[in-house]
Amino acid sequence: MIRTATPADVPVIHALIRDLAEYEKALDEVRTTPEQLHEALFGDRPAAYAHLATDENGEPVGFALWFLNFSTWRGVHGIYLEDLYVRPEARGGGHGKALLRELARICVERGYERLEWSVLNWNEPSIAFYESLGARPQDEWTVYRLTDGALAELGAGGV
């Protein structure tokens, strides 16, 4: 049901990313190209990793895309789950849980002490699912992000 992505999976991962963005009402924000994904996942210096969930026929129905982070307090790496998505018709079949179980297995095997991700506040079905697995919100933290013009301005020495 869960397998590590291969370079041949880049088109389906790209399609799943677009499906996720549509679900999150943000399709117009997706700029990622298949070429960028290929480089990030399978280039000389991979920056991210991906696993696919497949149905009984081996067809991809979901994915997890993740990368390593580091905890200065724990002194070890962790996994940051950038995206987890299962197509609506495959939900309830255990694919999401299997993807998270695989990432948790990797954490335990490698001595990583955290598996973290973000979820949109309005996404109540996902929040309930995550909490059913024992995940707890980190509501004392607020995520900040610099992008586009603000990032360019600060990077150029402005502000």
N, C-alpha and C positions, 0 to 999 in steps of 0.2 A: 504494500500500500504506500510506503514512503521510500523514495530513492533520492540519491544525490543527483543534482542536475548535471547534464552534459552540455557541451557546446551545441549539439543539435536541438536542445530544448530552448534556446534563446528566443525563437519566435513565439513559442507558447507562453514563456515567462513574460514577454513583452505584452502579449494579449491579455494575460491575467492581471498585469499591472494596470492596464487600461480599464479592465473590468472593475477592479478595485476602486480606481479613481472615479469611475462613473457611479459606483455604489456610494462613494463618499461625497458625491456631488461636486467633484473637482476635476473632471476630465480635461477641462481647458488648461489645467496647470501641468499636465504631463508633457515633458519635453524629451524624455528619455528615448533614445533610438536603439534599435537592436544592436547596432555597432558599439554603442556605449556600454550596453549590458554585457556584450561579449568581452569587451576589454576589462570591465570591472570584475567579471566572474572568472574569466579564463585567460586573461592577459599574462604578461610576464610577472606582474606584481598584483595578484588578485586583491581587491579591496573588499570584496563581499563574497558570500557563499549562498547557495540556494538548494533547497530540497523540494521535490514535487510529491504531491499526493496523487495517487492514481486510482481509478476505479477497477472493477473486477476484470475489465478488458485491457488494462494497462494504459488507458487514456488519462492524461493529466486533468485533474479536476480542482487542484488547488496548489498553492506554493507557500513557502516561507523563504524570505530573503533576509539575511542577517550578516552582521560583521562583529568583529571583536571590539570591546571597549576595555577600559582598565579602571579599577577602583583603587584610588590612592589610600583609602581607609582599610581595605582588605589586602592590598598588595598583590592582587592577582587579576587576571583577565576575567571578563564575563562576556556574555553574548547580548548584543542589542538586536532585537528582532525589528527590522525596519518595516516589513510587510508580512502579514499573514492573511491569506484569502482562500476561501473555498467557494466555488461556484454555487449559486443558490440551489440548483437542482441536486447537488451532492451534499448539502448541509444536513446534519443529523446522522450522517453515516460514519462518524468517528474520524474523519480526515483531519479536522483541525486539531483534535486532541492528539492524534498520532504525530502530527507535525511538531506540536509542542513537546510531546514525549521524546521525540528524537533529539530536539535541541537540549532538553533537560539531560538526556543520556550523554550527549557530547559534553555538557558542562561537568557532570559528575566524573566522566572518564578522564577529562583533562584537568580536573582540579579547579575549574572556574566556579566562582561562588555566587554569581548572579545571572539571571535571565530576565531581561527587562524589555519593555516595549511601551508604546503610547497607544491610547485608544481615544477616539473622539467622544466627548462628553455625552452626545446624543445617541451614541450607539449602544443602547441598552441591551440588546441581545448578546452582543460581544462581551460587554461588561459582566453580565450574569454568567456567561460561559467561563470567562477567566476566573471569576470569583469561585465558581464551582470546583475549579482545579486547585484552589488554595492561594491564588494570586491576590494581592492586596494593593489598592491604589496608594500612590505616594502623593497624597494631596497637600503635603506641606511644601512641595516644590512646584514652581511654575516654569514651564518651558519657554525659553526665549529663542528667537531666530533672527538672524540677519540674512537678507537675500537681496538680489537685484541691486537697485540704486543705493540703498543704505549700506550694503556690503561693499560695493565699489567705492563709495565715498569714504568710508572708514579705512578701507585698504589703501586708498590713495593719500591718506594722511589728513583727510578732512574731518569735520565735526568738532 
